[in-house]
């Protein structure tokens, strides 16, 4: 497989961890610096990449105008990746938080790719992590996750480093990727990546046409352990994360089912009432089925 492959996820679902696993495949005696990941893919919404290839000042365009041009940028990226592909690297992995949607002129914005590794995470765990990321309350994060018009980088009061990303709600985001038929998809659950990291990561790499020896995969997993990533961030910060509250961490907890100690029963119910159908589709049992009663 050549060209580009989207690493597609709703925010705070493990995309950065997956990228660090990939980056550490080439590490030998010590973990890769979290601020110097070798993977060249970047993020699909990068404003600088868009302006380099279009030679336009994106600040002069409306969000819809920029979106209409983004497919052309990805076609160029695909061509470049195919020309530069080497047997040991093959497809270029590119992060994307956008839902799989049409532009204002009716064109799938993210079709110009060989495929997508879609990373999902239990929305109950996403809620607390997203609240930390957006510097909001958990209740506000839950409301954001239920908003069909939710976006990143669309604040009219200033120009973000990234272009607007239309997310939809949490369920809609997952459905947009899983239900489209333009490009093949490989689904990765964050929880499976934690519980069976060697098998889950290896399967994703095989889908991307980038198989790795088991020893390299095991070393990558060890080097990208959450405690190691958090220690690096505490020591020298993380360049992709610049919170106003300097005590906040990007690599906050990284645990599965942390929602049991972070959410109230009412918050859990709100999430499940909106996203229960997609949770069931993805294999996330509802709280009632887990024997959870009263405050979580």
C-alpha contacts under 8 A as a table, 3 or more apart, distances in Angstrom:
res1	aa1	res2	aa2	distance
1	X	90	X	6.43
1	X	91	X	5.95
1	X	114	X	6.84
1	X	208	X	6.27
1	X	209	X	5.09
2	X	81	X	7.11
2	X	82	X	5.53
2	X	85	X	6.72
2	X	90	X	5.22
2	X	91	X	4.23
2	X	92	X	7.47
2	X	114	X	6.76
2	X	209	X	7.75
3	X	77	X	7.68
3	X	78	X	4.60
3	X	79	X	6.65
3	X	80	X	7.62
3	X	81	X	4.84
3	X	82	X	4.68
3	X	85	X	7.66
3	X	90	X	7.47
3	X	91	X	4.94
3	X	92	X	6.22
3	X	113	X	6.46
3	X	114	X	6.06
4	X	77	X	7.35
4	X	78	X	5.53
4	X	81	X	6.49
4	X	91	X	5.18
4	X	92	X	4.61
4	X	93	X	5.77
4	X	94	X	6.68
4	X	113	X	5.15
4	X	114	X	5.89
4	X	115	X	7.48
5	X	91	X	6.35
5	X	92	X	6.08
5	X	93	X	4.94
5	X	94	X	6.09
5	X	113	X	5.63
5	X	114	X	5.63
5	X	115	X	5.05
5	X	116	X	5.16
5	X	117	X	7.12
5	X	208	X	7.12
6	X	93	X	5.91
6	X	94	X	4.95
6	X	95	X	5.76
6	X	96	X	6.15
6	X	113	X	7.09
6	X	115	X	6.54
6	X	116	X	4.49
6	X	117	X	6.12
6	X	118	X	7.81
7	X	15	X	6.80
7	X	93	X	6.37
7	X	94	X	5.70
7	X	95	X	4.58
7	X	96	X	5.82
7	X	116	X	5.97
7	X	117	X	5.04
7	X	118	X	6.09
7	X	119	X	7.24
8	X	15	X	7.47
8	X	95	X	6.10
8	X	96	X	4.76
8	X	97	X	5.80
8	X	98	X	7.48
8	X	116	X	6.49
8	X	117	X	6.10
8	X	118	X	4.76
8	X	119	X	6.18
9	X	12	X	7.96
9	X	13	X	6.23
9	X	14	X	7.77
9	X	15	X	6.42
9	X	96	X	6.59
9	X	97	X	5.33
9	X	98	X	7.82
9	X	118	X	5.80
9	X	119	X	5.03
9	X	120	X	6.20
9	X	174	X	7.86
10	X	13	X	6.01
10	X	97	X	5.57
10	X	98	X	7.69
10	X	99	X	7.85
10	X	119	X	7.79
10	X	120	X	7.08
10	X	167	X	7.15
10	X	170	X	6.81
10	X	173	X	6.63
10	X	174	X	7.56
11	X	15	X	7.82
11	X	97	X	6.21
11	X	126	X	7.95
11	X	130	X	7.19
12	X	15	X	7.24
12	X	126	X	5.92
12	X	129	X	6.24
12	X	130	X	6.01
12	X	133	X	7.98
13	X	119	X	6.54
13	X	120	X	5.70
13	X	121	X	5.05
13	X	126	X	6.46
13	X	190	X	6.73
14	X	17	X	5.19
14	X	18	X	6.21
14	X	119	X	6.89
14	X	120	X	7.71
14	X	121	X	7.48
14	X	190	X	6.20
15	X	18	X	5.17
15	X	19	X	6.30
15	X	95	X	7.23
15	X	119	X	6.78
16	X	19	X	5.02
16	X	20	X	6.21
17	X	20	X	5.06
17	X	21	X	6.24
17	X	224	X	7.42
18	X	21	X	5.02
18	X	22	X	6.38
19	X	22	X	5.06
19	X	23	X	6.13
19	X	39	X	7.72
20	X	23	X	4.81
20	X	24	X	6.04
20	X	32	X	7.76
20	X	34	X	7.20
20	X	37	X	7.01
20	X	224	X	6.37
21	X	24	X	5.23
21	X	25	X	6.61
21	X	220	X	5.55
21	X	221	X	6.21
21	X	223	X	7.96
21	X	224	X	5.88
22	X	25	X	5.39
22	X	26	X	7.92
22	X	39	X	7.63
22	X	220	X	7.40
23	X	26	X	6.29
23	X	27	X	7.38
23	X	32	X	6.65
23	X	37	X	5.65
23	X	38	X	5.94
23	X	39	X	6.14
23	X	220	X	7.94
24	X	27	X	4.83
24	X	31	X	6.34
24	X	32	X	5.56
24	X	219	X	7.70
24	X	220	X	4.74
24	X	221	X	7.86
24	X	223	X	6.63
24	X	224	X	7.03
25	X	212	X	7.92
25	X	216	X	5.78
25	X	217	X	6.43
25	X	219	X	7.36
25	X	220	X	5.15
26	X	216	X	7.91
27	X	30	X	6.36
27	X	31	X	6.08
27	X	32	X	6.02
27	X	220	X	7.38
28	X	31	X	7.60
30	X	223	X	7.18
31	X	220	X	7.94
31	X	223	X	4.85
31	X	224	X	7.07
32	X	36	X	7.11
32	X	37	X	6.75
32	X	223	X	7.56
33	X	36	X	5.17
33	X	37	X	6.61
33	X	232	X	7.67
34	X	37	X	6.07
34	X	229	X	7.14
34	X	232	X	7.13
34	X	233	X	7.78
34	X	238	X	6.77
35	X	238	X	6.08
35	X	239	X	5.86
35	X	240	X	7.85
37	X	40	X	7.99
39	X	42	X	7.55
39	X	92	X	7.76
39	X	93	X	7.37
40	X	92	X	7.26
40	X	93	X	7.73
40	X	94	X	7.95
41	X	92	X	5.84
41	X	93	X	5.21
41	X	94	X	4.31
41	X	95	X	7.04
42	X	46	X	7.41
42	X	94	X	5.55
42	X	95	X	6.19
43	X	46	X	5.57
43	X	94	X	5.54
43	X	95	X	4.46
43	X	96	X	5.75
44	X	94	X	6.37
44	X	95	X	6.04
44	X	96	X	5.26
44	X	97	X	8.00
45	X	50	X	7.85
45	X	96	X	7.09
45	X	162	X	5.28
45	X	163	X	5.06
45	X	164	X	7.10
45	X	165	X	6.93
46	X	49	X	5.55
46	X	50	X	6.45
46	X	161	X	6.79
46	X	162	X	4.74
46	X	163	X	6.29
47	X	50	X	5.11
47	X	51	X	6.22
47	X	58	X	7.23
47	X	161	X	5.80
47	X	162	X	4.80
47	X	163	X	5.52
48	X	51	X	5.19
48	X	52	X	6.09
48	X	161	X	7.64
48	X	162	X	7.97
49	X	52	X	5.11
49	X	53	X	6.36
50	X	53	X	5.52
50	X	54	X	6.07
50	X	55	X	8.00
50	X	58	X	7.73
50	X	70	X	7.18
50	X	73	X	6.45
51	X	54	X	5.18
51	X	55	X	5.13
51	X	56	X	5.27
51	X	57	X	6.18
51	X	58	X	6.38
52	X	55	X	5.38
52	X	56	X	7.70
53	X	73	X	6.26
53	X	76	X	7.87
54	X	73	X	7.20
57	X	60	X	5.77
57	X	61	X	7.48
58	X	61	X	5.30
58	X	66	X	6.84
59	X	62	X	7.74
59	X	159	X	7.16
61	X	64	X	7.93
61	X	65	X	5.73
61	X	66	X	6.02
62	X	65	X	5.09
62	X	66	X	6.27
63	X	66	X	5.21
63	X	67	X	6.16
63	X	154	X	7.95
63	X	163	X	7.60
63	X	164	X	6.40
64	X	67	X	4.99
64	X	68	X	6.18
64	X	103	X	7.08
64	X	104	X	6.11
65	X	68	X	5.15
65	X	69	X	6.64
66	X	69	X	5.29
66	X	70	X	6.31
66	X	163	X	7.79
67	X	70	X	5.12
67	X	71	X	7.63
67	X	103	X	5.97
67	X	104	X	7.67
67	X	109	X	7.05
68	X	71	X	6.82
68	X	103	X	5.58
68	X	104	X	6.69
68	X	105	X	6.84
68	X	107	X	7.83
68	X	109	X	7.41
69	X	72	X	5.57
69	X	73	X	6.79
70	X	73	X	5.05
70	X	74	X	6.38
70	X	109	X	6.53
71	X	74	X	5.12
71	X	75	X	6.24
71	X	108	X	7.74
71	X	109	X	5.17
71	X	110	X	6.40
71	X	111	X	7.44
71	X	112	X	6.74
72	X	75	X	5.07
72	X	76	X	6.49
73	X	76	X	5.24
73	X	77	X	6.33
74	X	77	X	4.84
74	X	78	X	5.99
74	X	110	X	7.48
74	X	112	X	5.87
74	X	113	X	7.69
75	X	78	X	5.05
75	X	79	X	6.23
75	X	112	X	5.58
76	X	79	X	5.09
76	X	80	X	6.13
77	X	80	X	5.07
77	X	81	X	6.02
78	X	81	X	5.11
78	X	82	X	6.14
78	X	112	X	6.88
78	X	113	X	6.66
79	X	82	X	5.19
79	X	83	X	6.23
80	X	83	X	5.17
80	X	84	X	6.15
81	X	84	X	5.14
81	X	85	X	5.79
81	X	91	X	6.83
81	X	92	X	6.30
82	X	85	X	5.19
82	X	90	X	7.87
82	X	91	X	7.45
85	X	89	X	6.46
85	X	90	X	4.88
85	X	91	X	6.74
86	X	89	X	5.39
86	X	90	X	5.46
87	X	90	X	5.67
88	X	210	X	6.89
89	X	92	X	7.45
89	X	210	X	6.24
90	X	209	X	6.58
90	X	210	X	6.46
91	X	208	X	6.62
91	X	209	X	7.02
91	X	210	X	7.55
97	X	165	X	6.76
97	X	167	X	6.95
98	X	101	X	7.95
98	X	165	X	4.97
98	X	166	X	5.42
98	X	167	X	5.36
98	X	173	X	7.94
99	X	165	X	7.71
99	X	166	X	6.10
99	X	167	X	4.99
99	X	168	X	6.68
99	X	172	X	7.89
99	X	173	X	5.02
99	X	174	X	7.66
99	X	176	X	6.03
99	X	177	X	6.84
100	X	108	X	7.24
100	X	109	X	7.25
100	X	110	X	6.54
100	X	173	X	7.35
100	X	176	X	5.09
100	X	177	X	5.46
100	X	180	X	7.58
101	X	108	X	5.76
101	X	109	X	6.32
101	X	110	X	7.67
101	X	176	X	6.97
102	X	105	X	7.54
102	X	106	X	5.20
102	X	107	X	4.94
102	X	108	X	4.20
102	X	109	X	5.65
103	X	106	X	5.20
103	X	107	X	5.23
103	X	108	X	6.19
103	X	109	X	5.83
104	X	107	X	7.53
108	X	111	X	5.59
109	X	112	X	7.87
110	X	113	X	6.99
111	X	182	X	6.35
111	X	183	X	6.72
113	X	116	X	7.59
113	X	183	X	7.08
114	X	183	X	6.47
114	X	184	X	7.36
115	X	183	X	5.03
115	X	184	X	4.81
115	X	185	X	5.78
115	X	208	X	7.81
116	X	183	X	7.15
116	X	184	X	6.43
116	X	185	X	4.86
116	X	186	X	6.34
117	X	185	X	5.82
117	X	186	X	4.81
117	X	187	X	5.96
117	X	188	X	6.94
117	X	204	X	7.00
117	X	208	X	7.98
118	X	177	X	7.31
118	X	185	X	6.65
118	X	186	X	6.05
118	X	187	X	4.90
118	X	188	X	5.98
119	X	187	X	6.12
119	X	188	X	4.75
119	X	189	X	5.72
119	X	190	X	6.59
120	X	174	X	7.43
120	X	187	X	7.59
120	X	188	X	6.35
120	X	189	X	4.98
120	X	190	X	5.97
121	X	125	X	7.21
121	X	126	X	6.66
121	X	189	X	5.87
121	X	190	X	5.12
121	X	191	X	6.85
122	X	125	X	5.50
122	X	126	X	6.35
122	X	190	X	7.92
122	X	191	X	7.93
122	X	257	X	7.98
122	X	279	X	7.39
122	X	284	X	6.56
123	X	126	X	4.66
123	X	127	X	6.09
123	X	170	X	7.34
123	X	271	X	7.30
123	X	279	X	7.94
124	X	127	X	5.42
124	X	128	X	7.45
124	X	257	X	7.81
124	X	259	X	5.65
124	X	263	X	7.82
124	X	268	X	6.64
124	X	271	X	6.79
125	X	128	X	5.98
125	X	129	X	6.65
125	X	256	X	6.93
125	X	257	X	6.34
125	X	258	X	6.20
125	X	259	X	5.12
126	X	129	X	5.21
126	X	130	X	5.79
127	X	130	X	5.19
127	X	131	X	6.17
127	X	138	X	6.17
127	X	141	X	5.68
127	X	142	X	5.84
127	X	145	X	7.67
128	X	131	X	5.07
128	X	132	X	6.41
128	X	138	X	5.62
128	X	141	X	7.40
128	X	259	X	7.37
128	X	262	X	7.00
128	X	263	X	7.73
129	X	132	X	5.20
129	X	133	X	6.25
129	X	252	X	7.53
130	X	133	X	4.88
130	X	134	X	5.98
130	X	138	X	7.90
130	X	141	X	6.17
131	X	134	X	5.25
131	X	135	X	5.64
131	X	136	X	4.78
131	X	137	X	5.54
131	X	138	X	5.24
131	X	140	X	7.34
131	X	141	X	5.20
132	X	135	X	5.05
132	X	136	X	6.55
132	X	137	X	7.90
132	X	248	X	7.27
133	X	136	X	7.82
133	X	243	X	7.93
133	X	250	X	7.08
134	X	141	X	7.94
136	X	140	X	6.11
136	X	141	X	6.59
137	X	140	X	5.15
137	X	141	X	6.32
138	X	141	X	4.91
138	X	142	X	6.14
138	X	263	X	7.95
139	X	142	X	5.10
139	X	143	X	6.30
139	X	267	X	7.19
140	X	143	X	5.07
140	X	144	X	6.17
141	X	144	X	4.96
141	X	145	X	6.17
142	X	145	X	5.08
142	X	146	X	6.44
142	X	267	X	7.74
142	X	270	X	7.75
142	X	271	X	6.70
143	X	146	X	5.14
143	X	147	X	6.40
144	X	147	X	5.17
144	X	150	X	6.37
144	X	169	X	7.33
145	X	150	X	7.50
145	X	169	X	5.01
145	X	170	X	5.24
146	X	169	X	4.86
146	X	170	X	6.56
146	X	274	X	6.89
147	X	150	X	5.26
147	X	168	X	6.48
147	X	169	X	4.96
148	X	167	X	7.70
148	X	168	X	4.27
148	X	169	X	4.60
148	X	172	X	7.31
149	X	166	X	7.22
149	X	167	X	7.30
149	X	168	X	5.37
149	X	169	X	7.20
150	X	166	X	6.37
150	X	167	X	5.54
150	X	168	X	5.30
150	X	169	X	6.45
151	X	154	X	6.38
151	X	164	X	6.76
151	X	165	X	5.42
151	X	166	X	4.56
151	X	167	X	5.32
151	X	168	X	7.23
152	X	164	X	5.79
152	X	165	X	5.07
152	X	166	X	6.70
152	X	167	X	7.33
153	X	159	X	7.87
153	X	160	X	5.70
153	X	161	X	7.92
153	X	162	X	6.19
153	X	163	X	6.12
153	X	164	X	4.79
153	X	165	X	6.51
154	X	160	X	7.71
154	X	163	X	7.50
154	X	164	X	5.06
154	X	165	X	7.52
155	X	158	X	6.20
155	X	159	X	7.41
155	X	160	X	7.83
156	X	159	X	7.38
160	X	163	X	6.99
167	X	170	X	7.68
167	X	173	X	5.93
168	X	171	X	7.90
168	X	172	X	5.52
168	X	173	X	5.49
169	X	172	X	5.12
169	X	173	X	5.99
170	X	173	X	5.25
170	X	174	X	6.54
170	X	275	X	7.45
171	X	174	X	5.34
171	X	175	X	6.18
171	X	275	X	5.84
171	X	278	X	5.76
172	X	175	X	5.01
172	X	176	X	5.90
173	X	176	X	5.22
173	X	177	X	6.79
174	X	177	X	5.57
174	X	178	X	6.18
174	X	278	X	7.94
175	X	178	X	5.04
175	X	179	X	5.53
175	X	278	X	7.90
176	X	179	X	5.66
176	X	180	X	6.19
177	X	180	X	5.65
177	X	185	X	7.68
178	X	185	X	7.05
180	X	183	X	7.43
181	X	184	X	7.23
186	X	204	X	6.84
186	X	207	X	6.89
188	X	192	X	7.21
188	X	193	X	7.22
188	X	200	X	7.22
188	X	204	X	7.41
189	X	192	X	5.25
189	X	193	X	6.39
190	X	193	X	5.06
190	X	194	X	6.45
191	X	194	X	5.13
191	X	195	X	6.11
191	X	256	X	6.16
192	X	195	X	4.93
192	X	196	X	5.53
192	X	197	X	6.83
192	X	200	X	6.47
193	X	196	X	5.60
193	X	197	X	4.47
193	X	198	X	7.87
193	X	200	X	5.49
193	X	201	X	6.60
194	X	197	X	5.41
194	X	256	X	7.96
196	X	199	X	5.76
196	X	200	X	5.97
197	X	200	X	5.18
197	X	201	X	5.68
197	X	221	X	7.13
198	X	201	X	5.47
198	X	202	X	5.87
198	X	214	X	7.52
198	X	217	X	6.34
198	X	218	X	6.36
198	X	221	X	7.55
199	X	202	X	5.22
199	X	203	X	6.12
200	X	203	X	5.30
200	X	204	X	6.45
201	X	204	X	5.18
201	X	205	X	6.25
201	X	217	X	7.61
202	X	205	X	5.08
202	X	206	X	6.15
202	X	211	X	6.82
202	X	212	X	7.07
202	X	214	X	7.94
202	X	217	X	7.09
203	X	206	X	5.08
203	X	207	X	6.29
204	X	207	X	5.11
204	X	208	X	6.39
205	X	208	X	5.05
205	X	209	X	6.31
205	X	210	X	5.01
205	X	211	X	5.24
205	X	212	X	7.25
206	X	209	X	5.04
206	X	210	X	5.54
206	X	211	X	4.75
207	X	210	X	7.46
208	X	211	X	7.84
212	X	216	X	6.42
212	X	217	X	6.48
213	X	216	X	5.32
213	X	217	X	6.39
214	X	217	X	5.02
214	X	218	X	6.08
215	X	218	X	5.16
215	X	219	X	6.13
216	X	219	X	5.10
216	X	220	X	6.06
217	X	220	X	5.04
217	X	221	X	6.23
218	X	221	X	5.16
218	X	222	X	6.28
219	X	222	X	5.10
219	X	223	X	6.11
220	X	223	X	5.11
220	X	224	X	6.06
221	X	224	X	5.14
221	X	225	X	6.19
222	X	225	X	5.38
223	X	228	X	6.97
224	X	228	X	6.44
224	X	229	X	6.31
225	X	228	X	5.40
225	X	229	X	6.47
226	X	229	X	5.08
226	X	230	X	6.05
226	X	251	X	7.29
226	X	253	X	7.94
226	X	254	X	6.76
227	X	230	X	5.16
227	X	231	X	6.08
228	X	231	X	5.09
228	X	232	X	6.31
229	X	232	X	5.19
229	X	233	X	6.32
229	X	251	X	6.90
230	X	233	X	5.04
230	X	234	X	6.12
230	X	249	X	7.92
230	X	251	X	5.44
230	X	252	X	7.45
231	X	234	X	5.12
231	X	235	X	6.15
232	X	235	X	5.11
232	X	236	X	6.16
232	X	237	X	7.00
233	X	236	X	5.43
233	X	237	X	4.22
233	X	238	X	5.41
233	X	249	X	7.53
233	X	250	X	7.93
233	X	251	X	7.52
234	X	237	X	5.84
234	X	249	X	7.96
237	X	241	X	7.99
238	X	241	X	5.50
238	X	242	X	7.53
238	X	250	X	7.55
239	X	242	X	6.89
241	X	250	X	6.43
242	X	246	X	7.97
243	X	246	X	5.97
243	X	248	X	6.75
245	X	248	X	5.72
246	X	249	X	7.86
248	X	252	X	7.72
249	X	252	X	5.18
251	X	254	X	6.71
255	X	258	X	5.70
256	X	259	X	7.88
257	X	260	X	5.91
258	X	261	X	5.81
258	X	262	X	6.37
259	X	262	X	4.78
259	X	263	X	5.34
259	X	296	X	8.00
260	X	263	X	6.17
260	X	296	X	5.17
261	X	296	X	6.22
262	X	296	X	7.85
263	X	266	X	8.00
263	X	267	X	5.90
263	X	268	X	6.40
263	X	296	X	6.43
264	X	267	X	5.15
264	X	268	X	6.32
264	X	295	X	5.43
264	X	296	X	5.42
265	X	268	X	5.09
265	X	269	X	6.17
265	X	293	X	7.58
265	X	294	X	5.95
265	X	295	X	4.72
265	X	296	X	5.27
266	X	269	X	5.05
266	X	270	X	6.26
266	X	295	X	7.86
267	X	270	X	5.10
267	X	271	X	6.40
268	X	271	X	5.27
268	X	272	X	6.19
268	X	287	X	7.54
269	X	272	X	5.11
269	X	273	X	5.89
270	X	273	X	5.27
270	X	274	X	6.56
271	X	274	X	5.51
271	X	275	X	5.96
271	X	276	X	7.53
272	X	275	X	5.06
272	X	276	X	4.55
272	X	279	X	7.80
272	X	286	X	6.76
273	X	276	X	5.74
274	X	277	X	7.95
275	X	278	X	5.54
275	X	279	X	6.03
276	X	279	X	4.95
276	X	280	X	6.09
276	X	286	X	7.08
277	X	280	X	5.26
277	X	281	X	6.34
278	X	281	X	4.87
278	X	282	X	6.19
279	X	282	X	5.16
279	X	283	X	6.09
279	X	284	X	4.92
279	X	285	X	7.04
279	X	286	X	7.71
280	X	283	X	5.03
280	X	284	X	5.51
280	X	285	X	6.33
280	X	286	X	7.75
281	X	284	X	7.69
285	X	289	X	6.07
285	X	290	X	6.78
286	X	289	X	5.40
286	X	290	X	6.64
287	X	290	X	5.01
287	X	291	X	6.48
287	X	292	X	5.29
287	X	293	X	7.85
288	X	291	X	5.26
288	X	292	X	5.57
288	X	293	X	7.11
289	X	292	X	7.48
292	X	296	X	6.79
293	X	296	X	7.11
